[in-house]
C-alpha cells in the first residue's frame, strides 16, 4: 500500500513533489487575499535581493490571487491513498498504452534523437510524459505563480515554496513561458517539473533560445526529462525491474531494497521470471513486493531508484516501469493482486507506527509514511507472530497490534 499525492491528471501522482512533511497536529486558519497581498509586499524585498528585477516582479505578481483550494490540497494530500493495484489500473490502462504508442509514433524522430543524446530509452521518457500529463493533453490549469505564492504565504512550508516561487520568477524573467499554468503544488509543463528542477535540468533541445516545457511542442520538456533521469544515473539497457516468481519456502526477509544480491544468488534461491525462465543478469538487484506476498514480485535494479528521484512512491515507479515495458512491446504484469484488501487511511498508518513502536519495533517515527524503517518494523512484528514477513502494512497487521 502506498500513499500517493494526487497530481494534475486525475488519479495520478504529481511529479517531483517530494515535499517536506506537514507539521503534524497543527491546525491553522485559512489565509486570505488581503493576507497574501501583504505577504507579497514583504516578499518583494527578498525576491529583489535574490536577483529578480523589480519590473519582472511587479508585472508577474500583479493580480496574483490567493487560492484556498491549493491550501486544502496541501493540507490534505496525505489523505489520498490507493492500493497499488487500483493505482496501476488507471496509470497503465489499455487506453494509456494505446495513446502512448500513438504519441511515440507521432514523435518518433524527436524521441529517438533524445534517446541518442541522453541515453534514456524513448519508451521511458514517453511513460513519464503519459503519467504526468496524459502525453501533453492535460498540463494543469492553475496559475503556477498563484499556487506557489499561496503556499509560501500560508506558512506551513513557507521556505520551500518561497524558493520555488523565486525560481519560477526567473523562468518568467527569461521569457521561457507564455502561459505559466500547472498543478496545485507548482509542478508544470508536459512532464510536471517543479521550478527548481527546471533550473537544474531543463534544456533548450529545439535550439530556440528558450527552455520551454509548457508550449505545444514537447521537445524541450521531453529532453529535460531525459536529462533529469541521466543526471540521477540512468543506465541504458538495464531494466527498471522484471516480474518474478518466488519459490515455495522463500525467505521473505530478503524482500526489501536494502537487500541487494547478484542475480546468480537469486537464481540459486529458486527465483525465476514470471514465465519460469532464467533471470536476466543486469547486475546485483533486489526483490520488491509492493503489494505484499500475495501480489506481484519484482527483481529490481538501480534504474528503479533513478525513477524514485522523480517520485518516491513505489506505485509510481512500478507504473512508469510497467508502462514503458508495454510501450516497448512487453507484457503486462501477470500476477494477481489481493484486491479484497483496502489501503490504510493516514490515521491508521500513524496508529500502526505508534503501536509498532510501543510494541518494541522501531517504525522510525509516527508520520503516516510507510518508509523502509516502518516496513522493517512490520516485517519484524509479522515474524514474531508467525506471519509471512513481507512488510506489507495491512489492516490485519494493525488489528493484531490493537
Phi, psi and omega in degrees: 000134183230136174275126185241134170278130189273126185264202187296319180278126185308130176086358183245154182278140179290142179282152168054017178265058177273083192260155173301149180292145172299156178286117185293136172078006181260119177260129180235148174290150175291141178286192184211169177298318179298320178296318178296317179302317179294320178298317181300322178302314179290323180294330182306315180300316181292322179295317179295322177296331178278000175104005177281123179298145182303318182296319178296313181300311186295320180290318185287323187269354179295127177080008177296132187251143172291132183240100182297333179295326178295318178297318179299317180297319180295316183289332188248009188299327181289350177282342182280100182235142175221151167290158182297327183289322176296320179297314182293329177305322179274313188294326182238042178292161178299325177297317181293323177296313182298316178294326178294320177297322176293319180296321178294316181297317181294327185245027187302312182300314179300309183295325179289325175293320177295318179299318180294323183285318190248350177072029176240126185303142183299327180292328179290314177299317180295325179294317176299315178302318182293319181284326187279327183214021183051051179059041174088359184275342177220096185260004181099149185231013178263144176299122179297316180296321179294316179296313183293320178296317178301314183287326177291318180291322185298335162096341184294324177225047190304313184297319180299308184286332176294318177298320177294323180294320177296319176298321178296321178294328176293325175298314178297316181304321182279357179069030185277343186222141176262308179249102187267081182237150180196209182267178191298330184266006177098359173286143187205170179088180183302325183239022167054061175277140164287153181304322179295327176289324174302314182299323184276325195234349183292144180230154176264082186284331182271358173072024181264007179088358180237150173256079191261105180266003194245342184283180181291332177282117185275005190304306183296321182294315183291321177294323179295322177296316176297321178296320178300310182294321178298317181304320183275006169105024180303135177249111180295137179092347177267126178295158168292325180178171173226146177287136184231165176247126180266143183284163173300140179078012181298143180278101185288352171297341183277354186268086177196152177297341182284341178261114182240126182227152170301148181304325180300326178290317176299319179299316181294334178279358177098005178286135179225167173297163184300336179266004174095004182273174176294152181284138173290142184257104176243031181096176181302143182213178182235159175259130181239136176238080186291343178241022182083178187289348178265002178253192181291146175245144182228138165268118187246152179240176185305336176299335174300313180292332176294315178296328177301335178294335177280318179201128190282349184290130177306319182300320179296315182296315179297323179296313178300314181297312182295318179296318179295322176300314180297320180293336178269006177094007180279179184269161174287166174301128189270328186287156172278176179232154177283073190292349177283345179278149175246161177286144173289145175285170178302314181296323178292323178294319177295319178298318178303312181296319180297314182291324176300314181298316180295333179275002177096012179248110187292109181269001177079022180114175181238084183235358180082359181262127185271071181275186185302323180292319179294317179299317179296322178294318177299316179303312182297320178295315179301318180298317180296332181265003180076017178270168173292119185277073181265356177078008184279122184280079186267168175297329178299315179295317180298317180297321179294321177295325180292000000 
